[in-house]
Amino acid sequence: MSAKSQVETHAKFARIATPGHPFKFASGAKFDDLTLAYETHGRLNASKSNAILLFHALSGSQHVAGHCRNVAGTDERWTEDCQQGWWEPFIGPGKALDTSRYFIVCANYLGGCYGSSGPASINPKTGEPFGASFPPVLTSDVVRSQAILLDQLGITKLHAVMGASIGGMMTLNFATMFPERVNLVVPIASGLRTTVLTRLHVFEQVMAIENDPHFRGGDYYDGAAPEYGLVLARMISHKTFVHLDAIERRARGDVIQRGDQLAWFKLGHNVESYMLHQGKKFVRRFDANTYLRICNMWLRFDPLRDAKVRSYEKLFAISKKHNHHYLIFSIDSDFCFYPEEQAEYVRALENSGVSVMHITVHSEKGHDSFLLEPELFTPHLAYTLRRGTTEMEDGERNDPGL
């Protein structure tokens, strides 16, 4: 992994709902004051044809590259772990997402806790956090909110849309809800649907938070937070993100701390201590209500419903009509989105006659490979992105822009 960046970056904020132009959630709720926190890298060329929209994974943020010291509205959640861009090895001059050629946009999800409007945000009508009153959020809500952001940036058509993990699901949503607004579609370690196994894992995380006595139905901001529930939720998810062999390797150096002991059960193995440590560290930087909103997105993901079609054949007929090209990545050691899920994805695309390239990455790091091993992804990403730039004039690459 590359060295930490010393380039200072700052979050930007876009108001995507106003009293005259409210945002309507899929649930029917309407809000007239919503903000998205976002970050951009590179320059938008004169024809505004070089933009890439990047969707982050479950616990990510808008901060993809560089070093960001703080973000307004995040209270104490913007910890040191958040300050380095989560895709730093992939974004910059000469990297996979070459900022001398492309303009990168990444926004924190609607319902998030890193500057975008969410349950922890202050309700201007009450002066208190929204808490439970913030509506459930679907991936389609996130995609529509970011389409509004693109409108405000003056971007009518993206060069590419991409995302990993749950971000890959939103990539599919964007391509089939706004097909005229994209050329290249790049889902990384993602899938067409929420499988039964994933549904069980995610629902376990929901139950962990809901059953924490401090959760109080989501209105806990005036007291103790549901930390144990969020710790447990993170532990459940972490074992799907990191390959079990990698967990064992990482845990070898861990020393069981006295503070890691539970009320009755005494930790007796480094793996137990490692997993508990990961959960406790996560609690300092994330909000339980946001975690539930994202779990809800995952459990309710339905690209057929969102594109208003009844079959995958009709879903991908949309991509066929708009001449999309897909680059799909699998990770052979992935326990979160198994390679069989991407194989199903590719078959559905091929059955609809859509142009698709399928790359399997061989890694010992599991699902998190897409964060940690740029050398395994960069050649294919760089080639595919450049392949789609035939209409982009070389002279436009470095034109001043946003």
C-alpha positions in Angstrom: 0.0 0.0 0.0 1.3 3.5 -0.8 2.6 5.8 1.8 0.2 8.2 3.5 -0.6 11.3 1.5 0.4 14.7 2.7 -1.9 16.5 0.3 -4.6 18.3 2.3 -8.1 18.0 1.1 -11.4 19.4 2.3 -15.0 18.3 2.2 -17.5 20.2 0.1 -21.2 20.5 0.8 -24.1 20.6 -1.6 -27.7 21.4 -0.6 -29.8 18.9 -2.5 -33.2 19.8 -1.1 -34.7 23.3 -0.4 -38.2 24.5 0.6 -39.0 25.0 -3.1 -37.5 21.7 -4.2 -38.0 19.0 -1.6 -36.4 15.6 -1.8 -38.9 12.7 -1.7 -37.6 9.4 -0.3 -38.8 6.1 -1.6 -40.7 5.7 1.7 -42.8 8.8 0.8 -41.1 11.1 3.3 -40.3 14.6 2.0 -37.5 16.7 3.3 -36.8 20.3 2.2 -33.4 20.7 3.8 -30.8 18.0 2.9 -27.1 18.3 2.4 -24.5 15.9 0.8 -20.8 16.0 1.8 -18.6 15.3 -1.1 -15.1 15.5 -2.4 -13.6 16.0 -5.9 -10.2 15.2 -7.3 -8.8 16.3 -10.7 -10.4 18.8 -13.0 -13.5 18.7 -15.0 -12.7 19.3 -18.6 -14.3 21.8 -20.9 -16.8 19.3 -22.4 -17.5 17.9 -18.9 -17.0 14.4 -20.3 -14.3 13.1 -17.9 -16.2 12.7 -14.6 -16.2 9.5 -12.6 -18.7 9.0 -9.9 -17.5 6.7 -7.1 -19.8 5.1 -4.5 -18.1 4.1 -1.2 -18.6 0.9 0.8 -20.6 0.4 4.0 -18.4 2.3 6.5 -16.7 4.6 4.0 -17.1 8.3 3.4 -16.6 11.0 0.7 -12.9 11.2 1.7 -11.2 9.0 -1.0 -7.8 10.5 -1.3 -5.4 12.9 0.4 -5.4 13.9 4.1 -8.5 15.6 5.6 -8.1 16.9 9.2 -11.8 17.5 9.9 -15.3 17.6 8.5 -18.0 19.9 9.8 -20.9 18.2 11.4 -19.2 15.0 12.4 -18.7 15.7 16.1 -15.9 13.4 17.4 -16.5 10.7 14.8 -13.9 12.1 12.4 -11.1 10.1 14.1 -7.5 9.6 12.9 -8.7 6.5 11.1 -10.9 8.7 8.8 -8.3 11.3 8.0 -6.5 9.4 5.3 -8.4 8.8 2.0 -9.8 5.3 1.9 -8.8 4.8 -1.8 -5.6 6.7 -1.7 -3.6 4.0 -3.6 -6.0 4.2 -6.5 -6.6 8.0 -7.0 -4.0 10.5 -8.2 -1.7 11.4 -11.1 -0.7 8.2 -12.9 -2.8 5.9 -10.7 -5.8 3.8 -11.6 -8.1 6.8 -11.4 -5.7 9.2 -13.0 -6.5 12.7 -11.8 -4.5 14.2 -14.7 -7.2 12.7 -17.0 -10.4 12.3 -14.9 -12.5 14.3 -12.5 -13.4 12.1 -9.5 -16.6 12.7 -7.4 -17.4 10.8 -4.2 -20.2 11.7 -1.8 -21.1 10.5 1.6 -24.4 8.7 1.5 -27.7 10.3 2.3 -28.4 9.1 5.8 -24.6 9.0 6.5 -22.7 10.4 9.5 -19.7 12.1 7.8 -21.3 15.4 6.8 -24.3 14.3 4.8 -27.8 14.7 6.3 -28.6 11.7 8.4 -30.0 10.6 11.8 -27.2 12.3 13.8 -27.7 15.6 11.9 -29.6 18.5 13.6 -33.2 18.9 12.7 -33.5 22.7 12.1 -37.1 22.6 13.2 -36.4 21.1 16.6 -32.7 22.0 17.2 -32.2 18.3 18.2 -30.7 15.3 16.2 -33.2 13.7 13.8 -32.7 10.3 15.4 -35.5 7.9 14.7 -37.4 10.5 12.7 -34.9 10.3 9.9 -36.5 8.1 7.3 -35.3 4.7 6.0 -33.0 5.1 3.1 -32.8 2.9 0.0 -30.0 2.6 -2.5 -32.3 4.3 -5.0 -32.5 7.3 -2.7 -28.8 7.5 -2.5 -28.5 7.3 -6.3 -31.1 10.0 -6.9 -29.6 12.3 -4.4 -26.2 12.0 -6.1 -27.7 12.6 -9.5 -28.9 15.9 -8.1 -25.3 16.6 -7.0 -24.1 15.9 -10.5 -26.7 18.3 -11.9 -25.4 21.0 -9.6 -21.8 20.3 -10.8 -23.0 20.6 -14.4 -22.3 17.0 -15.3 -24.9 15.5 -17.6 -23.1 12.3 -18.5 -20.4 10.4 -16.6 -17.4 8.8 -18.2 -17.8 6.0 -15.6 -19.7 5.1 -12.5 -18.0 2.6 -10.1 -18.2 1.3 -6.6 -17.2 -1.7 -4.4 -19.2 -3.9 -2.1 -22.5 -2.2 -1.4 -21.2 0.7 -3.5 -21.2 -1.7 -6.4 -25.0 -2.2 -5.8 -25.5 1.5 -6.2 -23.4 1.5 -9.3 -25.9 -1.0 -10.9 -28.7 1.3 -9.7 -27.2 4.3 -11.3 -26.6 2.6 -14.6 -30.2 1.3 -14.9 -32.0 4.3 -13.3 -30.0 6.9 -15.2 -28.7 5.0 -18.2 -28.3 8.0 -20.4 -25.9 9.5 -17.9 -23.1 6.9 -18.1 -20.7 5.0 -20.4 -18.7 2.6 -18.3 -20.0 0.7 -15.3 -17.5 -0.8 -12.8 -18.9 -2.9 -9.9 -16.1 -4.3 -7.7 -16.8 -7.3 -5.4 -20.5 -6.8 -5.6 -23.7 -8.5 -6.8 -27.0 -8.4 -8.5 -29.1 -9.1 -5.4 -28.9 -9.7 -1.6 -28.4 -13.4 -1.2 -29.9 -15.5 1.7 -26.5 -15.8 3.4 -25.9 -12.0 3.2 -29.4 -11.4 4.4 -28.7 -13.4 7.5 -25.4 -11.7 8.2 -26.9 -8.2 7.8 -30.0 -9.0 9.8 -27.9 -10.3 12.7 -26.2 -6.8 12.7 -29.6 -5.1 12.8 -30.6 -7.3 15.7 -27.4 -6.5 17.6 -28.0 -2.8 17.5 -31.8 -2.9 18.0 -31.3 -5.1 21.2 -28.7 -2.8 22.8 -30.6 -1.3 25.8 -29.1 2.1 25.0 -30.6 2.1 21.5 -34.0 3.4 22.6 -35.5 3.1 19.2 -32.9 5.3 17.7 -33.3 8.4 20.0 -30.2 8.0 22.1 -28.3 11.2 21.4 -29.0 12.7 24.7 -27.5 9.8 26.6 -25.3 6.7 26.3 -24.9 5.4 22.7 -25.7 1.8 21.8 -22.0 1.0 21.7 -22.1 -2.7 22.5 -24.7 -3.3 19.8 -22.6 -1.5 17.3 -19.4 -3.4 18.4 -21.2 -6.7 17.9 -22.5 -5.6 14.5 -19.1 -4.6 13.4 -17.6 -7.9 14.6 -20.3 -9.8 12.6 -19.5 -7.9 9.4 -15.7 -7.8 9.9 -15.4 -11.6 9.6 -16.9 -11.4 6.1 -14.7 -8.5 5.0 -11.3 -10.0 6.0 -10.3 -13.5 5.0 -10.1 -15.8 8.0 -6.5 -16.6 7.4 -5.7 -12.8 7.4 -7.6 -12.4 10.7 -5.5 -15.2 12.2 -2.3 -13.5 10.9 -3.3 -10.1 12.2 -4.3 -11.4 15.6 -0.9 -13.2 16.3 0.7 -10.0 17.6 -2.3 -9.0 19.7 -2.0 -9.1 23.5 -5.2 -9.7 25.5 -5.8 -6.5 27.5 -7.5 -6.5 30.9 -10.0 -4.0 29.6 -11.1 -6.5 26.9 -12.5 -8.9 29.5 -16.3 -9.4 29.6 -18.5 -9.7 32.7 -18.2 -13.4 33.0 -16.4 -14.8 29.9 -12.7 -14.3 30.0 -11.0 -13.8 26.6 -8.6 -16.6 26.0 -7.4 -16.2 22.4 -5.8 -13.5 20.4 -8.5 -13.7 17.7 -11.1 -12.9 20.3 -9.2 -9.9 21.5 -8.5 -8.8 17.9 -12.2 -8.9 16.9 -13.3 -7.0 20.0 -10.6 -4.4 19.4 -11.9 -3.9 15.8 -15.4 -3.4 17.1 -14.4 -0.9 19.8 -12.3 1.1 17.4 -15.2 1.3 14.9 -17.6 2.6 17.5 -15.5 5.7 17.9 -16.0 6.7 14.3 -19.5 5.6 13.3 -23.1 6.2 14.3 -25.4 3.3 15.0 -28.4 4.9 13.3 -26.4 5.4 10.1 -25.3 1.8 10.3 -28.9 0.7 10.5 -29.9 2.9 7.5 -27.1 1.2 5.4 -28.2 -2.3 6.6 -31.7 -1.4 5.5 -30.3 -0.3 2.0 -28.6 -3.7 1.7 -31.6 -5.8 2.9 -34.0 -3.9 0.6 -31.8 -3.7 -2.5 -33.9 -4.5 -5.6 -32.6 -3.1 -8.9 -35.6 -4.5 -10.7 -38.0 -2.5 -8.6 -35.9 0.6 -8.9 -35.7 0.4 -12.7 -39.4 -0.5 -12.9 -38.8 -3.8 -14.7 -39.6 -7.4 -13.9 -36.6 -9.4 -15.0 -32.8 -9.2 -15.2 -33.2 -9.6 -19.0 -35.3 -6.4 -19.1 -33.0 -4.7 -16.6 -29.9 -5.2 -18.8 -31.8 -4.5 -22.0 -31.6 -0.9 -20.6 -27.7 -1.1 -20.6 -27.8 -2.8 -24.0 -29.9 0.1 -25.4 -27.4 2.7 -24.1 -24.3 0.8 -25.1 -22.9 0.5 -21.6 -19.7 -1.5 -21.1 -19.2 -3.3 -17.7 -16.0 -4.2 -16.0 -16.8 -6.6 -13.2 -14.2 -7.6 -10.5 -14.3 -10.8 -8.4 -12.0 -11.6 -5.5 -11.4 -15.3 -5.2 -11.2 -15.2 -1.4 -14.2 -13.0 -0.8 -16.6 -14.2 1.9 -18.8 -11.1 1.7 -19.8 -11.1 -2.0 -18.7 -14.6 -3.2 -17.3 -15.0 -6.7 -20.4 -17.0 -7.7 -22.4 -13.7 -7.3 -20.3 -11.9 -9.9 -20.5 -15.0 -12.2 -24.3 -14.7 -12.0 -24.0 -11.0 -12.8 -21.9 -11.7 -15.9 -24.2 -14.4 -17.2 -27.2 -12.0 -16.9 -25.3 -9.3 -18.8 -24.1 -11.7 -21.5 -27.6 -13.1 -21.9 -28.8 -9.6 -22.7 -26.0 -8.9 -25.1 -24.2 -6.3 -23.0 -20.5 -5.7 -23.4 -18.7 -7.1 -20.3 -15.2 -7.9 -19.1 -14.9 -10.1 -16.0 -11.7 -10.1 -14.0 -11.0 -12.4 -11.0 -8.4 -11.1 -8.6 -6.4 -13.8 -6.7 -5.8 -12.5 -3.2 -5.3 -13.8 0.4 -6.9 -10.7 1.8 -10.6 -11.5 1.1 -13.2 -8.8 0.4 -10.9 -6.0 1.6 -8.5 -6.7 -1.2 -10.2 -3.8 -3.2 -8.9 -1.4 -0.5 -5.5 -2.9 0.0 -4.0 -4.2 -3.2 -4.1 -1.6 -6.0 -1.6 -3.6 -8.0 -4.2 -6.3 -8.6 -6.9 -3.9 -9.9 -5.0 -0.9 -11.5 -4.0 -2.5 -14.9 -7.6 -3.5 -15.7 -9.1 -0.3 -14.3 -6.7 2.0 -16.1 -7.0 0.1 -19.4 -10.8 0.1 -19.4 -11.1 3.8 -18.4 -8.7 4.8 -21.2 -10.5 2.6 -23.6 -13.6 4.7 -23.1 -11.9 8.0 -23.7 -11.9 8.0 -27.5 -14.3 11.0 -27.5 -12.3 12.9 -25.0 -9.8 15.2 -26.6 -6.3 15.0 -25.2 -6.1 18.7 -24.9 -9.1 18.8 -22.6 -7.5 16.6 -19.9 -6.0 19.4 -17.9 -8.4 22.2 -18.6 -9.3 24.2 -15.5 -12.6 23.2 -14.1 -14.4 22.8 -10.8 
